């Protein structure tokens, strides 16, 4: 009988075969007047909005898209954010 860890690893492997990389971050503007949370990152049922470019006073859509891609790459690198 497989262990819980083996089951979890098999599920993760299956997920990655079907859906590819684990995290996807995309531009998803909010209506809250806070430009810094206009990227949503998802992985399966998990979803959250990181605060990106927090030290910038003003950011454009292009800035946020680039920051979201950088953050996605970081998440998928295996390094803890």
Secondary structure, DSSP 8 states (H G I E B T S, - for coil): ---HHHHHHHHHHHHHHHH-SS-EEEE---SSS-GGG-EEEEETTEEE----STT-S---HHHHHHHHHHHHHHHHTT---
